[in-house]
Amino acid sequence: MKFLLLIALLALVFFLLGKKQSRPPSSEGSARPVPGPVPPQAMVSCARCGVHLPSDDALPGKGGMFCSAAHRAAFEAEQARNA
């Protein structure tokens, strides 16, 4: 009977120690600030193919915004031929 009580007590101690170690650190004492949510970005469409992409990734050109340098060059060459 004493043996079972000792095993139960040891299991309880290991359970509590494991639960304490798996807890995430509190934000009060942490040195690094927790980043907030990222704000949404404006979306633009490519003037050549129409694909939508974030404005930060788009390339500006004479005819609008483009998804790649190749599309910008092709669009500007086409505009130069038509002019």
N, CA, C and O atoms as CSV, one atom per row, in Angstrom:
chain,resi,resn,atom,element,x,y,z
A,1,MET,N,N,0.818,-1.182,0.000
A,1,MET,CA,C,0.000,0.000,0.000
A,1,MET,C,C,0.870,1.257,0.000
A,1,MET,O,O,0.584,2.212,-0.722
A,2,LYS,N,N,1.940,1.258,0.816
A,2,LYS,CA,C,2.833,2.404,0.857
A,2,LYS,C,C,3.540,2.597,-0.484
A,2,LYS,O,O,3.829,3.725,-0.884
A,3,PHE,N,N,3.814,1.500,-1.166
A,3,PHE,CA,C,4.477,1.556,-2.461
A,3,PHE,C,C,3.592,2.264,-3.487
A,3,PHE,O,O,4.090,3.088,-4.255
A,4,LEU,N,N,2.296,1.964,-3.518
A,4,LEU,CA,C,1.370,2.607,-4.435
A,4,LEU,C,C,1.217,4.097,-4.121
A,4,LEU,O,O,1.126,4.913,-5.038
A,5,LEU,N,N,1.189,4.453,-2.845
A,5,LEU,CA,C,1.092,5.855,-2.450
A,5,LEU,C,C,2.338,6.620,-2.884
A,5,LEU,O,O,2.241,7.761,-3.338
A,6,LEU,N,N,3.507,5.999,-2.748
A,6,LEU,CA,C,4.746,6.633,-3.176
A,6,LEU,C,C,4.767,6.829,-4.690
A,6,LEU,O,O,5.210,7.876,-5.162
A,7,ILE,N,N,4.304,5.859,-5.454
A,7,ILE,CA,C,4.247,5.985,-6.924
A,7,ILE,C,C,3.281,7.097,-7.319
A,7,ILE,O,O,3.586,7.885,-8.213
A,8,ALA,N,N,2.132,7.173,-6.673
A,8,ALA,CA,C,1.155,8.219,-6.979
A,8,ALA,C,C,1.717,9.594,-6.654
A,8,ALA,O,O,1.503,10.542,-7.409
A,9,LEU,N,N,2.426,9.713,-5.551
A,9,LEU,CA,C,3.018,10.997,-5.169
A,9,LEU,C,C,4.100,11.417,-6.165
A,9,LEU,O,O,4.161,12.583,-6.554
A,10,LEU,N,N,4.942,10.491,-6.574
A,10,LEU,CA,C,5.974,10.798,-7.566
A,10,LEU,C,C,5.351,11.179,-8.913
A,10,LEU,O,O,5.830,12.100,-9.573
A,11,ALA,N,N,4.306,10.492,-9.317
A,11,ALA,CA,C,3.628,10.818,-10.572
A,11,ALA,C,C,3.037,12.223,-10.511
A,11,ALA,O,O,3.088,12.956,-11.499
A,12,LEU,N,N,2.485,12.604,-9.381
A,12,LEU,CA,C,1.930,13.940,-9.211
A,12,LEU,C,C,3.024,15.002,-9.288
A,12,LEU,O,O,2.828,16.047,-9.910
A,13,VAL,N,N,4.165,14.748,-8.668
A,13,VAL,CA,C,5.278,15.699,-8.708
A,13,VAL,C,C,5.788,15.867,-10.138
A,13,VAL,O,O,6.007,16.993,-10.585
A,14,PHE,N,N,5.978,14.765,-10.859
A,14,PHE,CA,C,6.437,14.855,-12.247
A,14,PHE,C,C,5.410,15.547,-13.133
A,14,PHE,O,O,5.788,16.302,-14.029
A,15,PHE,N,N,4.143,15.312,-12.909
A,15,PHE,CA,C,3.088,15.968,-13.679
A,15,PHE,C,C,3.121,17.473,-13.462
A,15,PHE,O,O,3.031,18.235,-14.425
A,16,LEU,N,N,3.248,17.917,-12.209
A,16,LEU,CA,C,3.281,19.347,-11.919
A,16,LEU,C,C,4.546,20.011,-12.471
A,16,LEU,O,O,4.479,21.138,-12.960
A,17,LEU,N,N,5.686,19.341,-12.402
A,17,LEU,CA,C,6.916,19.895,-12.957
A,17,LEU,C,C,6.834,19.996,-14.473
A,17,LEU,O,O,7.289,20.985,-15.049
A,18,GLY,N,N,6.275,19.011,-15.116
A,18,GLY,CA,C,6.124,19.040,-16.566
A,18,GLY,C,C,5.168,20.122,-17.010
A,18,GLY,O,O,5.398,20.767,-18.033
A,19,LYS,N,N,4.111,20.332,-16.271
A,19,LYS,CA,C,3.135,21.364,-16.612
A,19,LYS,C,C,3.743,22.749,-16.436
A,19,LYS,O,O,3.442,23.658,-17.210
A,20,LYS,N,N,4.599,22.921,-15.423
A,20,LYS,CA,C,5.232,24.216,-15.175
A,20,LYS,C,C,6.221,24.550,-16.286
A,20,LYS,O,O,6.311,25.713,-16.678
A,21,GLN,N,N,6.960,23.588,-16.803
A,21,GLN,CA,C,7.947,23.820,-17.847
A,21,GLN,C,C,7.303,24.076,-19.199
A,21,GLN,O,O,7.882,24.788,-20.019
A,22,SER,N,N,6.129,23.523,-19.460
A,22,SER,CA,C,5.493,23.698,-20.758
A,22,SER,C,C,4.705,24.994,-20.856
A,22,SER,O,O,4.202,25.318,-21.932
A,23,ARG,N,N,4.583,25.736,-19.782
A,23,ARG,CA,C,3.844,26.987,-19.780
A,23,ARG,C,C,4.645,28.053,-20.528
A,23,ARG,O,O,5.845,28.186,-20.287
A,24,PRO,N,N,4.006,28.831,-21.446
A,24,PRO,CA,C,4.748,29.882,-22.143
A,24,PRO,C,C,5.148,30.987,-21.180
A,24,PRO,O,O,4.455,31.219,-20.188
A,25,PRO,N,N,6.262,31.682,-21.455
A,25,PRO,CA,C,6.708,32.737,-20.546
A,25,PRO,C,C,5.706,33.889,-20.525
A,25,PRO,O,O,5.066,34.201,-21.529
A,26,SER,N,N,5.592,34.504,-19.367
A,26,SER,CA,C,4.661,35.620,-19.239
A,26,SER,C,C,5.211,36.827,-19.977
A,26,SER,O,O,6.426,36.974,-20.107
A,27,SER,N,N,4.331,37.694,-20.461
A,27,SER,CA,C,4.759,38.847,-21.239
A,27,SER,C,C,5.247,39.989,-20.355
A,27,SER,O,O,5.848,40.934,-20.866
A,28,GLU,N,N,5.011,39.932,-19.062
A,28,GLU,CA,C,5.423,41.019,-18.173
A,28,GLU,C,C,6.934,41.112,-18.046
A,28,GLU,O,O,7.475,42.217,-18.058
A,29,GLY,N,N,7.628,39.998,-17.926
A,29,GLY,CA,C,9.058,40.021,-17.692
A,29,GLY,C,C,9.880,39.781,-18.944
A,29,GLY,O,O,11.104,39.692,-18.849
A,30,SER,N,N,9.270,39.672,-20.102
A,30,SER,CA,C,10.030,39.361,-21.304
A,30,SER,C,C,10.732,40.596,-21.842
A,30,SER,O,O,10.215,41.709,-21.744
A,31,ALA,N,N,11.918,40.393,-22.412
A,31,ALA,CA,C,12.704,41.499,-22.945
A,31,ALA,C,C,12.234,41.886,-24.345
A,31,ALA,O,O,12.345,43.050,-24.729
A,32,ARG,N,N,11.706,40.919,-25.120
A,32,ARG,CA,C,11.271,41.197,-26.485
A,32,ARG,C,C,9.786,41.521,-26.508
A,32,ARG,O,O,8.991,40.807,-25.897
A,33,PRO,N,N,9.399,42.579,-27.199
A,33,PRO,CA,C,7.967,42.874,-27.314
A,33,PRO,C,C,7.285,41.889,-28.265
A,33,PRO,O,O,7.895,41.410,-29.221
A,34,VAL,N,N,6.046,41.601,-27.997
A,34,VAL,CA,C,5.272,40.694,-28.834
A,34,VAL,C,C,4.750,41.492,-30.029
A,34,VAL,O,O,4.102,42.521,-29.837
A,35,PRO,N,N,5.020,41.037,-31.269
A,35,PRO,CA,C,4.561,41.796,-32.434
A,35,PRO,C,C,3.033,41.747,-32.546
A,35,PRO,O,O,2.404,40.736,-32.232
A,36,GLY,N,N,2.468,42.839,-32.992
A,36,GLY,CA,C,1.028,42.928,-33.165
A,36,GLY,C,C,0.621,42.385,-34.522
A,36,GLY,O,O,1.468,41.915,-35.282
A,37,PRO,N,N,-0.655,42.443,-34.831
A,37,PRO,CA,C,-1.111,41.945,-36.130
A,37,PRO,C,C,-0.598,42.840,-37.261
A,37,PRO,O,O,-0.455,44.052,-37.101
A,38,VAL,N,N,-0.330,42.217,-38.390
A,38,VAL,CA,C,0.172,42.938,-39.556
A,38,VAL,C,C,-1.011,43.592,-40.261
A,38,VAL,O,O,-1.996,42.912,-40.551
A,39,PRO,N,N,-0.943,44.903,-40.548
A,39,PRO,CA,C,-2.057,45.551,-41.235
A,39,PRO,C,C,-2.179,45.047,-42.681
A,39,PRO,O,O,-1.179,44.647,-43.276
A,40,PRO,N,N,-3.366,45.062,-43.240
A,40,PRO,CA,C,-3.538,44.586,-44.612
A,40,PRO,C,C,-2.852,45.526,-45.609
A,40,PRO,O,O,-2.734,46.726,-45.365
A,41,GLN,N,N,-2.406,44.968,-46.724
A,41,GLN,CA,C,-1.745,45.750,-47.760
A,41,GLN,C,C,-2.724,46.045,-48.888
A,41,GLN,O,O,-3.657,45.281,-49.135
A,42,ALA,N,N,-2.499,47.155,-49.563
A,42,ALA,CA,C,-3.312,47.488,-50.733
A,42,ALA,C,C,-2.926,46.549,-51.876
A,42,ALA,O,O,-1.749,46.249,-52.075
A,43,MET,N,N,-3.917,46.097,-52.611
A,43,MET,CA,C,-3.686,45.203,-53.741
A,43,MET,C,C,-3.853,45.985,-55.041
A,43,MET,O,O,-4.738,46.833,-55.154
A,44,VAL,N,N,-2.996,45.694,-56.023
A,44,VAL,CA,C,-3.081,46.305,-57.342
A,44,VAL,C,C,-3.079,45.191,-58.376
A,44,VAL,O,O,-2.691,44.062,-58.077
A,45,SER,N,N,-3.511,45.505,-59.586
A,45,SER,CA,C,-3.485,44.497,-60.646
A,45,SER,C,C,-2.459,44.890,-61.696
A,45,SER,O,O,-2.241,46.074,-61.954
A,46,CYS,N,N,-1.840,43.903,-62.289
A,46,CYS,CA,C,-0.843,44.114,-63.330
A,46,CYS,C,C,-1.541,44.675,-64.562
A,46,CYS,O,O,-2.577,44.160,-64.982
A,47,ALA,N,N,-0.974,45.728,-65.141
A,47,ALA,CA,C,-1.565,46.339,-66.327
A,47,ALA,C,C,-1.443,45.435,-67.544
A,47,ALA,O,O,-2.174,45.631,-68.514
A,48,ARG,N,N,-0.560,44.468,-67.532
A,48,ARG,CA,C,-0.355,43.571,-68.676
A,48,ARG,C,C,-1.241,42.321,-68.590
A,48,ARG,O,O,-1.969,42.012,-69.533
A,49,CYS,N,N,-1.179,41.601,-67.454
A,49,CYS,CA,C,-1.892,40.315,-67.366
A,49,CYS,C,C,-3.089,40.349,-66.425
A,49,CYS,O,O,-3.933,39.454,-66.475
A,50,GLY,N,N,-3.179,41.362,-65.571
A,50,GLY,CA,C,-4.334,41.499,-64.684
A,50,GLY,C,C,-4.228,40.758,-63.365
A,50,GLY,O,O,-5.173,40.784,-62.576
A,51,VAL,N,N,-3.102,40.094,-63.097
A,51,VAL,CA,C,-2.971,39.371,-61.836
A,51,VAL,C,C,-2.904,40.376,-60.684
A,51,VAL,O,O,-2.299,41.439,-60.821
A,52,HIS,N,N,-3.525,40.041,-59.550
A,52,HIS,CA,C,-3.519,40.915,-58.379
A,52,HIS,C,C,-2.343,40.557,-57.485
A,52,HIS,O,O,-2.045,39.383,-57.264
A,53,LEU,N,N,-1.673,41.603,-56.968
A,53,LEU,CA,C,-0.535,41.400,-56.092
A,53,LEU,C,C,-0.442,42.578,-55.125
A,53,LEU,O,O,-0.989,43.646,-55.402
A,54,PRO,N,N,0.245,42.399,-53.988
A,54,PRO,CA,C,0.398,43.508,-53.036
A,54,PRO,C,C,1.153,44.669,-53.676
A,54,PRO,O,O,2.059,44.461,-54.483
A,55,SER,N,N,0.777,45.881,-53.313
A,55,SER,CA,C,1.412,47.057,-53.917
A,55,SER,C,C,2.899,47.137,-53.595
A,55,SER,O,O,3.659,47.724,-54.365
A,56,ASP,N,N,3.333,46.562,-52.478
A,56,ASP,CA,C,4.760,46.553,-52.140
A,56,ASP,C,C,5.572,45.701,-53.109
A,56,ASP,O,O,6.755,45.970,-53.315
A,57,ASP,N,N,4.961,44.678,-53.711
A,57,ASP,CA,C,5.663,43.787,-54.635
A,57,ASP,C,C,5.552,44.236,-56.084
A,57,ASP,O,O,6.277,43.720,-56.934
A,58,ALA,N,N,4.677,45.171,-56.392
A,58,ALA,CA,C,4.447,45.604,-57.765
A,58,ALA,C,C,5.552,46.537,-58.248
A,58,ALA,O,O,6.162,47.259,-57.459
A,59,LEU,N,N,5.799,46.512,-59.553
A,59,LEU,CA,C,6.798,47.382,-60.172
A,59,LEU,C,C,6.077,48.505,-60.909
A,59,LEU,O,O,5.248,48.227,-61.776
A,60,PRO,N,N,6.366,49.760,-60.590
A,60,PRO,CA,C,5.709,50.860,-61.302
A,60,PRO,C,C,6.311,51.035,-62.699
A,60,PRO,O,O,7.497,50.793,-62.923
A,61,GLY,N,N,5.462,51.458,-63.617
A,61,GLY,CA,C,5.916,51.706,-64.986
A,61,GLY,C,C,5.125,52.844,-65.594
A,61,GLY,O,O,4.329,53.484,-64.908
A,62,LYS,N,N,5.337,53.103,-66.880
A,62,LYS,CA,C,4.662,54.206,-67.565
A,62,LYS,C,C,3.165,53.956,-67.718
A,62,LYS,O,O,2.382,54.905,-67.774
A,63,GLY,N,N,2.763,52.693,-67.786
A,63,GLY,CA,C,1.356,52.381,-68.005
A,63,GLY,C,C,0.631,51.896,-66.773
A,63,GLY,O,O,-0.527,51.491,-66.876
A,64,GLY,N,N,1.252,51.919,-65.624
A,64,GLY,CA,C,0.609,51.447,-64.400
A,64,GLY,C,C,1.551,50.600,-63.567
A,64,GLY,O,O,2.763,50.815,-63.563
A,65,MET,N,N,0.979,49.631,-62.859
A,65,MET,CA,C,1.753,48.740,-62.000
A,65,MET,C,C,1.850,47.370,-62.681
A,65,MET,O,O,0.923,46.934,-63.363
A,66,PHE,N,N,2.992,46.702,-62.483
A,66,PHE,CA,C,3.245,45.443,-63.169
A,66,PHE,C,C,3.733,44.382,-62.185
A,66,PHE,O,O,4.312,44.697,-61.145
A,67,CYS,N,N,3.487,43.115,-62.536
A,67,CYS,CA,C,3.881,42.008,-61.666
A,67,CYS,C,C,5.333,41.611,-61.877
A,67,CYS,O,O,5.927,40.989,-60.997
A,68,SER,N,N,5.921,41.953,-63.019
A,68,SER,CA,C,7.323,41.599,-63.274
A,68,SER,C,C,7.930,42.606,-64.242
A,68,SER,O,O,7.222,43.362,-64.907
A,69,ALA,N,N,9.260,42.595,-64.304
A,69,ALA,CA,C,9.968,43.496,-65.218
A,69,ALA,C,C,9.685,43.117,-66.671
A,69,ALA,O,O,9.644,43.989,-67.539
A,70,ALA,N,N,9.490,41.829,-66.942
A,70,ALA,CA,C,9.196,41.386,-68.306
A,70,ALA,C,C,7.847,41.930,-68.763
A,70,ALA,O,O,7.720,42.366,-69.907
A,71,HIS,N,N,6.847,41.915,-67.902
A,71,HIS,CA,C,5.538,42.446,-68.275
A,71,HIS,C,C,5.599,43.957,-68.458
A,71,HIS,O,O,4.938,44.505,-69.341
A,72,ARG,N,N,6.388,44.630,-67.627
A,72,ARG,CA,C,6.534,46.079,-67.775
A,72,ARG,C,C,7.189,46.403,-69.116
A,72,ARG,O,O,6.729,47.295,-69.829
A,73,ALA,N,N,8.256,45.686,-69.463
A,73,ALA,CA,C,8.959,45.934,-70.730
A,73,ALA,C,C,8.058,45.615,-71.919
A,73,ALA,O,O,8.038,46.370,-72.892
A,74,ALA,N,N,7.320,44.525,-71.862
A,74,ALA,CA,C,6.432,44.158,-72.963
A,74,ALA,C,C,5.314,45.179,-73.138
A,74,ALA,O,O,4.974,45.538,-74.265
A,75,PHE,N,N,4.747,45.644,-72.044
A,75,PHE,CA,C,3.674,46.627,-72.121
A,75,PHE,C,C,4.191,47.943,-72.697
A,75,PHE,O,O,3.535,48.543,-73.549
A,76,GLU,N,N,5.357,48.397,-72.241
A,76,GLU,CA,C,5.914,49.665,-72.733
A,76,GLU,C,C,6.332,49.549,-74.191
A,76,GLU,O,O,6.193,50.515,-74.942
A,77,ALA,N,N,6.844,48.383,-74.618
A,77,ALA,CA,C,7.187,48.185,-76.026
A,77,ALA,C,C,5.935,48.196,-76.891
A,77,ALA,O,O,5.940,48.750,-77.990
A,78,GLU,N,N,4.878,47.594,-76.403
A,78,GLU,CA,C,3.612,47.578,-77.135
A,78,GLU,C,C,3.040,48.992,-77.257
A,78,GLU,O,O,2.516,49.365,-78.307
A,79,GLN,N,N,3.142,49.764,-76.197
A,79,GLN,CA,C,2.651,51.150,-76.209
A,79,GLN,C,C,3.480,51.995,-77.171
A,79,GLN,O,O,2.936,52.870,-77.844
A,80,ALA,N,N,4.789,51.746,-77.246
A,80,ALA,CA,C,5.662,52.503,-78.143
A,80,ALA,C,C,5.343,52.171,-79.612
A,80,ALA,O,O,5.394,53.053,-80.470
A,81,ARG,N,N,5.017,50.907,-79.900
A,81,ARG,CA,C,4.648,50.514,-81.264
A,81,ARG,C,C,3.321,51.135,-81.677
A,81,ARG,O,O,3.149,51.501,-82.840
A,82,ASN,N,N,2.378,51.260,-80.742
A,82,ASN,CA,C,1.045,51.801,-81.041
A,82,ASN,C,C,1.057,53.320,-81.140
A,82,ASN,O,O,0.129,53.900,-81.705
A,83,ALA,N,N,2.067,53.970,-80.615
A,83,ALA,CA,C,2.081,55.438,-80.620
A,83,ALA,C,C,2.629,56.017,-81.886
A,83,ALA,O,O,2.699,57.238,-82.027
